Amino acid sequence: MKITHPLLTKALGLFGATVIRALTGTLDYRIFYHDPLVDPVHPQYRRRGVYLLWHEYLIFPLGVRGKGMTVLISQHRDGELITQVLRHLRFQTVRGSSTRGGVPALRRMLRTHSSLILASDGPRGPRRRLAEGAIFLASRLQMPIVCMGFAFDRPWRQTSWDRFAVPRPFSRARAVIGPFIEIPPDLQPRNSDLEYWRLQLERILNQVTQEAESWAESGKRRPGEMPMLRHQPAPQMFRPAA
């Protein structure tokens, strides 16, 4: 059912954000960095990036990130509800994609001065197949890409195209974060160079995701693991992106 009433959309957005906060607040978060400086929470972080994850693990970063991060929301029918949820969770949002609303979205992202998070196989899939739009945006924005692998221990799975993962309360949540990957400037859609980078980054994103899933399932400690760094919430909300 398509939700069109703005007050209902806002109310559902607040409800969704509250549920996500309550659920993720029970999780045992641990993280492994190939380079800790890629984390916007790190005190020595100095560089914006384009952060990629698979759509099925969107819940993972929502409980621990927000400040200084912008999420690109495609212009499908549920986009406004998702936008309301993310704003309550202190993320900035930009609506658009590389095919619909791409140029205005690109301009707004350039003005946000924050890092960008993309569910790189969404919103329709196929599951765990990297879309070239993420690489095209990184090339145009001249921002490096960071591949993020997330996992929960034995999550509930929806029957959707992405098998969306909902964590069990008080379960393990694990993250494996790759280093900055420099993307050449001026890559063009549907050319061989862009496809080369798409395949390379898809392989890396699957690799770090599989590492996180094995780690979460095993329950073992990993050399170099750390507690998840979190932004401390400020009292005011982010204003919507202009």
ChimeraX commands (.cxc) that place a marker at each C-alpha (Angstrom):
marker #1 position 0.00,0.00,0.00 radius 0.5
marker #1 position 1.37,3.38,-1.00 radius 0.5
marker #1 position 1.43,5.91,1.85 radius 0.5
marker #1 position 0.78,9.43,0.62 radius 0.5
marker #1 position -0.50,11.45,3.61 radius 0.5
marker #1 position 2.44,13.56,4.89 radius 0.5
marker #1 position 1.45,13.39,8.58 radius 0.5
marker #1 position 1.10,9.60,8.44 radius 0.5
marker #1 position 4.45,9.34,6.68 radius 0.5
marker #1 position 6.13,11.43,9.38 radius 0.5
marker #1 position 4.49,9.43,12.18 radius 0.5
marker #1 position 5.55,6.13,10.64 radius 0.5
marker #1 position 9.05,7.52,10.13 radius 0.5
marker #1 position 9.34,8.36,13.83 radius 0.5
marker #1 position 7.94,4.96,14.79 radius 0.5
marker #1 position 10.37,3.14,12.50 radius 0.5
marker #1 position 13.36,5.09,13.84 radius 0.5
marker #1 position 12.30,4.36,17.44 radius 0.5
marker #1 position 12.05,0.63,16.75 radius 0.5
marker #1 position 15.46,0.58,15.05 radius 0.5
marker #1 position 17.08,2.45,17.95 radius 0.5
marker #1 position 15.54,0.08,20.51 radius 0.5
marker #1 position 16.52,-3.06,18.61 radius 0.5
marker #1 position 20.08,-2.04,17.67 radius 0.5
marker #1 position 20.68,-0.81,21.21 radius 0.5
marker #1 position 20.61,-4.44,22.38 radius 0.5
marker #1 position 23.22,-5.73,19.91 radius 0.5
marker #1 position 26.81,-6.72,20.61 radius 0.5
marker #1 position 28.65,-4.63,18.00 radius 0.5
marker #1 position 32.26,-5.40,17.06 radius 0.5
marker #1 position 34.22,-4.04,14.11 radius 0.5
marker #1 position 37.42,-4.82,12.20 radius 0.5
marker #1 position 39.12,-2.12,10.10 radius 0.5
marker #1 position 41.61,-2.59,7.32 radius 0.5
marker #1 position 42.28,1.11,7.96 radius 0.5
marker #1 position 40.62,2.80,10.98 radius 0.5
marker #1 position 40.98,6.24,9.39 radius 0.5
marker #1 position 38.14,5.49,6.98 radius 0.5
marker #1 position 35.63,5.73,9.86 radius 0.5
marker #1 position 34.03,9.21,10.07 radius 0.5
marker #1 position 33.88,8.78,13.87 radius 0.5
marker #1 position 37.65,8.31,14.15 radius 0.5
marker #1 position 39.32,11.43,15.66 radius 0.5
marker #1 position 41.89,11.52,12.82 radius 0.5
marker #1 position 39.32,11.11,10.02 radius 0.5
marker #1 position 39.92,13.84,7.46 radius 0.5
marker #1 position 38.46,12.66,4.14 radius 0.5
marker #1 position 35.00,12.10,2.72 radius 0.5
marker #1 position 34.18,8.84,0.97 radius 0.5
marker #1 position 31.43,6.84,-0.73 radius 0.5
marker #1 position 30.53,3.94,1.58 radius 0.5
marker #1 position 28.99,0.84,0.00 radius 0.5
marker #1 position 27.00,-1.96,1.64 radius 0.5
marker #1 position 24.47,-4.53,0.51 radius 0.5
marker #1 position 20.82,-3.54,0.83 radius 0.5
marker #1 position 19.94,-6.47,3.10 radius 0.5
marker #1 position 22.11,-5.09,5.94 radius 0.5
marker #1 position 20.80,-1.52,5.97 radius 0.5
marker #1 position 19.69,-1.81,9.60 radius 0.5
marker #1 position 23.29,-2.32,10.77 radius 0.5
marker #1 position 24.71,1.20,10.31 radius 0.5
marker #1 position 21.45,2.94,11.21 radius 0.5
marker #1 position 21.90,2.21,14.89 radius 0.5
marker #1 position 25.45,3.53,15.14 radius 0.5
marker #1 position 25.89,6.21,12.47 radius 0.5
marker #1 position 24.21,9.40,11.40 radius 0.5
marker #1 position 26.17,12.59,11.98 radius 0.5
marker #1 position 28.27,13.58,8.98 radius 0.5
marker #1 position 26.69,10.94,6.70 radius 0.5
marker #1 position 24.35,11.42,3.74 radius 0.5
marker #1 position 22.21,8.62,2.32 radius 0.5
marker #1 position 21.17,8.62,-1.33 radius 0.5
marker #1 position 17.50,7.56,-1.52 radius 0.5
marker #1 position 16.17,6.52,-4.90 radius 0.5
marker #1 position 12.93,8.05,-6.14 radius 0.5
marker #1 position 10.75,4.96,-5.72 radius 0.5
marker #1 position 7.37,5.16,-4.01 radius 0.5
marker #1 position 8.60,4.30,-0.50 radius 0.5
marker #1 position 11.41,6.85,-0.65 radius 0.5
marker #1 position 9.73,9.53,1.45 radius 0.5
marker #1 position 8.99,7.11,4.30 radius 0.5
marker #1 position 12.60,5.90,4.27 radius 0.5
marker #1 position 13.74,9.53,4.24 radius 0.5
marker #1 position 11.67,10.30,7.36 radius 0.5
marker #1 position 13.12,7.28,9.20 radius 0.5
marker #1 position 16.68,8.30,8.31 radius 0.5
marker #1 position 16.22,11.92,9.37 radius 0.5
marker #1 position 15.05,10.81,12.81 radius 0.5
marker #1 position 18.21,8.68,12.97 radius 0.5
marker #1 position 20.29,11.82,12.22 radius 0.5
marker #1 position 21.24,11.03,8.64 radius 0.5
marker #1 position 21.08,13.65,5.93 radius 0.5
marker #1 position 19.32,12.46,2.77 radius 0.5
marker #1 position 19.40,13.21,-0.94 radius 0.5
marker #1 position 16.74,11.91,-3.35 radius 0.5
marker #1 position 17.76,10.68,-6.78 radius 0.5
marker #1 position 19.86,8.13,-8.65 radius 0.5
marker #1 position 22.13,7.87,-11.63 radius 0.5
marker #1 position 19.05,7.39,-13.85 radius 0.5
marker #1 position 16.29,9.46,-12.16 radius 0.5
marker #1 position 17.05,12.83,-10.65 radius 0.5
marker #1 position 20.76,12.13,-10.99 radius 0.5
marker #1 position 22.07,15.59,-11.86 radius 0.5
marker #1 position 20.18,17.48,-9.09 radius 0.5
marker #1 position 21.16,14.75,-6.60 radius 0.5
marker #1 position 24.81,15.07,-7.63 radius 0.5
marker #1 position 24.72,18.84,-7.09 radius 0.5
marker #1 position 23.11,18.47,-3.67 radius 0.5
marker #1 position 25.64,15.87,-2.60 radius 0.5
marker #1 position 28.46,18.22,-3.55 radius 0.5
marker #1 position 26.93,20.79,-1.17 radius 0.5
marker #1 position 26.52,18.44,1.80 radius 0.5
marker #1 position 30.25,18.25,2.65 radius 0.5
marker #1 position 29.64,14.81,4.17 radius 0.5
marker #1 position 30.34,11.20,3.28 radius 0.5
marker #1 position 27.80,9.25,1.25 radius 0.5
marker #1 position 26.26,5.85,2.06 radius 0.5
marker #1 position 24.82,3.73,-0.76 radius 0.5
marker #1 position 22.98,0.42,-0.65 radius 0.5
marker #1 position 24.69,-0.54,-3.86 radius 0.5
marker #1 position 22.33,-3.31,-5.04 radius 0.5
marker #1 position 19.11,-1.47,-4.16 radius 0.5
marker #1 position 16.32,-0.68,-4.43 radius 0.5
marker #1 position 15.36,-3.57,-6.72 radius 0.5
marker #1 position 18.41,-5.82,-7.04 radius 0.5
marker #1 position 19.58,-8.31,-8.19 radius 0.5
marker #1 position 20.80,-9.28,-4.73 radius 0.5
marker #1 position 24.51,-8.63,-4.13 radius 0.5
marker #1 position 25.13,-7.34,-7.63 radius 0.5
marker #1 position 26.86,-3.96,-7.54 radius 0.5
marker #1 position 25.14,-1.29,-9.61 radius 0.5
marker #1 position 27.44,0.87,-11.71 radius 0.5
marker #1 position 25.75,4.06,-10.49 radius 0.5
marker #1 position 27.71,3.97,-7.21 radius 0.5
marker #1 position 31.03,3.92,-9.07 radius 0.5
marker #1 position 29.90,6.62,-11.48 radius 0.5
marker #1 position 28.98,8.90,-8.55 radius 0.5
marker #1 position 32.30,8.27,-6.80 radius 0.5
marker #1 position 34.13,9.10,-10.01 radius 0.5
marker #1 position 32.16,12.31,-10.56 radius 0.5
marker #1 position 32.43,13.38,-6.92 radius 0.5
marker #1 position 36.14,12.43,-6.82 radius 0.5
marker #1 position 35.64,10.60,-3.55 radius 0.5
marker #1 position 37.20,7.21,-2.72 radius 0.5
marker #1 position 35.03,4.16,-2.16 radius 0.5
marker #1 position 34.91,2.13,1.07 radius 0.5
marker #1 position 33.38,-1.38,0.98 radius 0.5
marker #1 position 31.58,-2.31,4.21 radius 0.5
marker #1 position 30.71,-5.89,5.14 radius 0.5
marker #1 position 28.01,-6.30,7.81 radius 0.5
marker #1 position 26.40,-9.33,9.44 radius 0.5
marker #1 position 24.15,-10.47,12.28 radius 0.5
marker #1 position 24.21,-13.83,14.02 radius 0.5
marker #1 position 21.26,-15.92,12.72 radius 0.5
marker #1 position 19.06,-12.94,11.73 radius 0.5
marker #1 position 15.45,-13.21,10.72 radius 0.5
marker #1 position 15.24,-13.00,6.91 radius 0.5
marker #1 position 12.41,-11.50,4.92 radius 0.5
marker #1 position 11.22,-13.15,1.71 radius 0.5
marker #1 position 12.04,-10.00,-0.30 radius 0.5
marker #1 position 14.44,-9.94,-3.26 radius 0.5
marker #1 position 17.36,-9.00,-0.95 radius 0.5
marker #1 position 16.44,-11.41,1.89 radius 0.5
marker #1 position 16.48,-8.38,4.19 radius 0.5
marker #1 position 18.14,-9.18,7.54 radius 0.5
marker #1 position 16.48,-8.25,10.84 radius 0.5
marker #1 position 18.74,-8.92,13.84 radius 0.5
marker #1 position 17.57,-10.92,16.82 radius 0.5
marker #1 position 17.63,-8.87,20.05 radius 0.5
marker #1 position 20.84,-9.25,22.05 radius 0.5
marker #1 position 22.62,-11.05,19.19 radius 0.5
marker #1 position 26.05,-10.45,17.65 radius 0.5
marker #1 position 26.56,-7.73,15.03 radius 0.5
marker #1 position 29.88,-7.71,13.17 radius 0.5
marker #1 position 31.44,-5.36,10.63 radius 0.5
marker #1 position 34.50,-5.67,8.38 radius 0.5
marker #1 position 35.45,-2.33,6.82 radius 0.5
marker #1 position 37.77,-2.10,3.82 radius 0.5
marker #1 position 40.29,0.67,3.06 radius 0.5
marker #1 position 39.82,3.70,0.83 radius 0.5
marker #1 position 39.80,2.66,-2.86 radius 0.5
marker #1 position 40.65,5.43,-5.32 radius 0.5
marker #1 position 38.37,5.64,-8.36 radius 0.5
marker #1 position 39.61,7.24,-11.63 radius 0.5
marker #1 position 37.92,10.51,-12.57 radius 0.5
marker #1 position 35.54,10.93,-15.49 radius 0.5
marker #1 position 34.37,7.33,-15.80 radius 0.5
marker #1 position 31.42,7.14,-18.15 radius 0.5
marker #1 position 28.34,4.89,-17.86 radius 0.5
marker #1 position 28.36,1.61,-19.77 radius 0.5
marker #1 position 32.01,1.61,-20.80 radius 0.5
marker #1 position 34.66,-1.07,-20.21 radius 0.5
marker #1 position 36.53,0.89,-17.53 radius 0.5
marker #1 position 33.41,1.35,-15.44 radius 0.5
marker #1 position 32.56,-2.34,-15.79 radius 0.5
marker #1 position 36.09,-3.28,-14.70 radius 0.5
marker #1 position 35.70,-1.25,-11.51 radius 0.5
marker #1 position 32.19,-2.59,-10.95 radius 0.5
marker #1 position 33.43,-6.17,-10.99 radius 0.5
marker #1 position 36.41,-5.43,-8.75 radius 0.5
marker #1 position 34.35,-3.61,-6.13 radius 0.5
marker #1 position 31.56,-6.20,-6.23 radius 0.5
marker #1 position 34.16,-8.87,-5.46 radius 0.5
marker #1 position 35.59,-6.87,-2.54 radius 0.5
marker #1 position 32.14,-6.05,-1.13 radius 0.5
marker #1 position 31.16,-9.72,-1.25 radius 0.5
marker #1 position 34.46,-10.68,0.36 radius 0.5
marker #1 position 34.14,-8.34,3.36 radius 0.5
marker #1 position 30.46,-9.31,3.76 radius 0.5
marker #1 position 31.32,-13.02,3.82 radius 0.5
marker #1 position 34.09,-12.32,6.35 radius 0.5
marker #1 position 31.61,-10.49,8.60 radius 0.5
marker #1 position 29.03,-13.28,8.27 radius 0.5
marker #1 position 31.53,-16.01,9.19 radius 0.5
marker #1 position 32.72,-13.91,12.14 radius 0.5
marker #1 position 29.20,-13.26,13.44 radius 0.5
marker #1 position 28.24,-16.92,13.12 radius 0.5
marker #1 position 31.38,-18.22,14.86 radius 0.5
marker #1 position 31.18,-15.97,17.91 radius 0.5
marker #1 position 34.98,-16.01,18.10 radius 0.5
marker #1 position 37.21,-13.05,18.82 radius 0.5
marker #1 position 39.13,-11.67,15.85 radius 0.5
marker #1 position 42.68,-10.23,16.19 radius 0.5
marker #1 position 42.45,-6.46,15.78 radius 0.5
marker #1 position 38.72,-6.24,16.49 radius 0.5
marker #1 position 37.37,-3.12,18.21 radius 0.5
marker #1 position 34.15,-1.95,19.83 radius 0.5
marker #1 position 31.97,-0.01,17.42 radius 0.5
marker #1 position 32.70,3.71,17.55 radius 0.5
marker #1 position 29.52,5.76,17.81 radius 0.5
marker #1 position 28.58,9.38,17.26 radius 0.5
marker #1 position 27.24,10.98,20.42 radius 0.5
marker #1 position 23.80,12.36,19.51 radius 0.5
marker #1 position 23.23,16.08,19.77 radius 0.5
marker #1 position 19.90,17.42,21.02 radius 0.5
marker #1 position 18.81,18.94,17.71 radius 0.5
marker #1 position 17.80,17.12,14.52 radius 0.5
marker #1 position 19.57,17.43,11.18 radius 0.5
marker #1 position 17.78,19.87,8.97 radius 0.5
marker #1 position 16.70,18.42,5.62 radius 0.5
marker #1 position 19.21,18.74,2.79 radius 0.5
marker #1 position 18.56,21.87,0.78 radius 0.5
marker link #1:1,2 radius 0.2
marker link #1:2,3 radius 0.2
marker link #1:3,4 radius 0.2
marker link #1:4,5 radius 0.2
marker link #1:5,6 radius 0.2
marker link #1:6,7 radius 0.2
marker link #1:7,8 radius 0.2
marker link #1:8,9 radius 0.2
marker link #1:9,10 radius 0.2
marker link #1:10,11 radius 0.2
marker link #1:11,12 radius 0.2
marker link #1:12,13 radius 0.2
marker link #1:13,14 radius 0.2
marker link #1:14,15 radius 0.2
marker link #1:15,16 radius 0.2
marker link #1:16,17 radius 0.2
marker link #1:17,18 radius 0.2
marker link #1:18,19 radius 0.2
marker link #1:19,20 radius 0.2
marker link #1:20,21 radius 0.2
marker link #1:21,22 radius 0.2
marker link #1:22,23 radius 0.2
marker link #1:23,24 radius 0.2
marker link #1:24,25 radius 0.2
marker link #1:25,26 radius 0.2
marker link #1:26,27 radius 0.2
marker link #1:27,28 radius 0.2
marker link #1:28,29 radius 0.2
marker link #1:29,30 radius 0.2
marker link #1:30,31 radius 0.2
marker link #1:31,32 radius 0.2
marker link #1:32,33 radius 0.2
marker link #1:33,34 radius 0.2
marker link #1:34,35 radius 0.2
marker link #1:35,36 radius 0.2
marker link #1:36,37 radius 0.2
marker link #1:37,38 radius 0.2
marker link #1:38,39 radius 0.2
marker link #1:39,40 radius 0.2
marker link #1:40,41 radius 0.2
marker link #1:41,42 radius 0.2
marker link #1:42,43 radius 0.2
marker link #1:43,44 radius 0.2
marker link #1:44,45 radius 0.2
marker link #1:45,46 radius 0.2
marker link #1:46,47 radius 0.2
marker link #1:47,48 radius 0.2
marker link #1:48,49 radius 0.2
marker link #1:49,50 radius 0.2
marker link #1:50,51 radius 0.2
marker link #1:51,52 radius 0.2
marker link #1:52,53 radius 0.2
marker link #1:53,54 radius 0.2
marker link #1:54,55 radius 0.2
marker link #1:55,56 radius 0.2
marker link #1:56,57 radius 0.2
marker link #1:57,58 radius 0.2
marker link #1:58,59 radius 0.2
marker link #1:59,60 radius 0.2
marker link #1:60,61 radius 0.2
marker link #1:61,62 radius 0.2
marker link #1:62,63 radius 0.2
marker link #1:63,64 radius 0.2
marker link #1:64,65 radius 0.2
marker link #1:65,66 radius 0.2
marker link #1:66,67 radius 0.2
marker link #1:67,68 radius 0.2
marker link #1:68,69 radius 0.2
marker link #1:69,70 radius 0.2
marker link #1:70,71 radius 0.2
marker link #1:71,72 radius 0.2
marker link #1:72,73 radius 0.2
marker link #1:73,74 radius 0.2
marker link #1:74,75 radius 0.2
marker link #1:75,76 radius 0.2
marker link #1:76,77 radius 0.2
marker link #1:77,78 radius 0.2
marker link #1:78,79 radius 0.2
marker link #1:79,80 radius 0.2
marker link #1:80,81 radius 0.2
marker link #1:81,82 radius 0.2
marker link #1:82,83 radius 0.2
marker link #1:83,84 radius 0.2
marker link #1:84,85 radius 0.2
marker link #1:85,86 radius 0.2
marker link #1:86,87 radius 0.2
marker link #1:87,88 radius 0.2
marker link #1:88,89 radius 0.2
marker link #1:89,90 radius 0.2
marker link #1:90,91 radius 0.2
marker link #1:91,92 radius 0.2
marker link #1:92,93 radius 0.2
marker link #1:93,94 radius 0.2
marker link #1:94,95 radius 0.2
marker link #1:95,96 radius 0.2
marker link #1:96,97 radius 0.2
marker link #1:97,98 radius 0.2
marker link #1:98,99 radius 0.2
marker link #1:99,100 radius 0.2
marker link #1:100,101 radius 0.2
marker link #1:101,102 radius 0.2
marker link #1:102,103 radius 0.2
marker link #1:103,104 radius 0.2
marker link #1:104,105 radius 0.2
marker link #1:105,106 radius 0.2
marker link #1:106,107 radius 0.2
marker link #1:107,108 radius 0.2
marker link #1:108,109 radius 0.2
marker link #1:109,110 radius 0.2
marker link #1:110,111 radius 0.2
marker link #1:111,112 radius 0.2
marker link #1:112,113 radius 0.2
marker link #1:113,114 radius 0.2
marker link #1:114,115 radius 0.2
marker link #1:115,116 radius 0.2
marker link #1:116,117 radius 0.2
marker link #1:117,118 radius 0.2
marker link #1:118,119 radius 0.2
marker link #1:119,120 radius 0.2
marker link #1:120,121 radius 0.2
marker link #1:121,122 radius 0.2
marker link #1:122,123 radius 0.2
marker link #1:123,124 radius 0.2
marker link #1:124,125 radius 0.2
marker link #1:125,126 radius 0.2
marker link #1:126,127 radius 0.2
marker link #1:127,128 radius 0.2
marker link #1:128,129 radius 0.2
marker link #1:129,130 radius 0.2
marker link #1:130,131 radius 0.2
marker link #1:131,132 radius 0.2
marker link #1:132,133 radius 0.2
marker link #1:133,134 radius 0.2
marker link #1:134,135 radius 0.2
marker link #1:135,136 radius 0.2
marker link #1:136,137 radius 0.2
marker link #1:137,138 radius 0.2
marker link #1:138,139 radius 0.2
marker link #1:139,140 radius 0.2
marker link #1:140,141 radius 0.2
marker link #1:141,142 radius 0.2
marker link #1:142,143 radius 0.2
marker link #1:143,144 radius 0.2
marker link #1:144,145 radius 0.2
marker link #1:145,146 radius 0.2
marker link #1:146,147 radius 0.2
marker link #1:147,148 radius 0.2
marker link #1:148,149 radius 0.2
marker link #1:149,150 radius 0.2
marker link #1:150,151 radius 0.2
marker link #1:151,152 radius 0.2
marker link #1:152,153 radius 0.2
marker link #1:153,154 radius 0.2
marker link #1:154,155 radius 0.2
marker link #1:155,156 radius 0.2
marker link #1:156,157 radius 0.2
marker link #1:157,158 radius 0.2
marker link #1:158,159 radius 0.2
marker link #1:159,160 radius 0.2
marker link #1:160,161 radius 0.2
marker link #1:161,162 radius 0.2
marker link #1:162,163 radius 0.2
marker link #1:163,164 radius 0.2
marker link #1:164,165 radius 0.2
marker link #1:165,166 radius 0.2
marker link #1:166,167 radius 0.2
marker link #1:167,168 radius 0.2
marker link #1:168,169 radius 0.2
marker link #1:169,170 radius 0.2
marker link #1:170,171 radius 0.2
marker link #1:171,172 radius 0.2
marker link #1:172,173 radius 0.2
marker link #1:173,174 radius 0.2
marker link #1:174,175 radius 0.2
marker link #1:175,176 radius 0.2
marker link #1:176,177 radius 0.2
marker link #1:177,178 radius 0.2
marker link #1:178,179 radius 0.2
marker link #1:179,180 radius 0.2
marker link #1:180,181 radius 0.2
marker link #1:181,182 radius 0.2
marker link #1:182,183 radius 0.2
marker link #1:183,184 radius 0.2
marker link #1:184,185 radius 0.2
marker link #1:185,186 radius 0.2
marker link #1:186,187 radius 0.2
marker link #1:187,188 radius 0.2
marker link #1:188,189 radius 0.2
marker link #1:189,190 radius 0.2
marker link #1:190,191 radius 0.2
marker link #1:191,192 radius 0.2
marker link #1:192,193 radius 0.2
marker link #1:193,194 radius 0.2
marker link #1:194,195 radius 0.2
marker link #1:195,196 radius 0.2
marker link #1:196,197 radius 0.2
marker link #1:197,198 radius 0.2
marker link #1:198,199 radius 0.2
marker link #1:199,200 radius 0.2
marker link #1:200,201 radius 0.2
marker link #1:201,202 radius 0.2
marker link #1:202,203 radius 0.2
marker link #1:203,204 radius 0.2
marker link #1:204,205 radius 0.2
marker link #1:205,206 radius 0.2
marker link #1:206,207 radius 0.2
marker link #1:207,208 radius 0.2
marker link #1:208,209 radius 0.2
marker link #1:209,210 radius 0.2
marker link #1:210,211 radius 0.2
marker link #1:211,212 radius 0.2
marker link #1:212,213 radius 0.2
marker link #1:213,214 radius 0.2
marker link #1:214,215 radius 0.2
marker link #1:215,216 radius 0.2
marker link #1:216,217 radius 0.2
marker link #1:217,218 radius 0.2
marker link #1:218,219 radius 0.2
marker link #1:219,220 radius 0.2
marker link #1:220,221 radius 0.2
marker link #1:221,222 radius 0.2
marker link #1:222,223 radius 0.2
marker link #1:223,224 radius 0.2
marker link #1:224,225 radius 0.2
marker link #1:225,226 radius 0.2
marker link #1:226,227 radius 0.2
marker link #1:227,228 radius 0.2
marker link #1:228,229 radius 0.2
marker link #1:229,230 radius 0.2
marker link #1:230,231 radius 0.2
marker link #1:231,232 radius 0.2
marker link #1:232,233 radius 0.2
marker link #1:233,234 radius 0.2
marker link #1:234,235 radius 0.2
marker link #1:235,236 radius 0.2
marker link #1:236,237 radius 0.2
marker link #1:237,238 radius 0.2
marker link #1:238,239 radius 0.2
marker link #1:239,240 radius 0.2
marker link #1:240,241 radius 0.2
marker link #1:241,242 radius 0.2
view
